Amino acid sequence: MKLVVALTGASGAPLEVLGELGVETHLATRYHPGTGEYVYPQAPGIPMVPHLTPAEVRGKSVVSCLLPEQFAGRHKGITASFRHSFPEDVRAKVIENWAGYGFRAA
């Protein structure tokens, strides 16, 4: 299954286009249960979805994984990764000792 979702900020500017892994990551790290859901019960549904009962065929929902500041067109977050989160000397030491930690040499 190939899934691509284009996200748009409140200002209308595109934020990012995600594949399946990106959508899963956003759901796991940004989703706010109860406040990040928008339900449209009167919207027409898709009658060909086999697992829905006739009563469930109506309605749609949108799950928002935007961070709160993104509603105002801002993004104060930083990339959380090995390269972005640690100073160069720490990264160099980890890479140098990588095989000693039991991993294949980088």
Protein Blocks (a to p, Z undefined) as FASTA:
>chain_A
ZZddddddfkopafbdcdfklmmmmmmmmpcghjlcccdfkbccdfklmkbcfklmgocd
dddfbdfklmnopafbdcddfklmpcfklmmmmmmmmmmnopacZZ
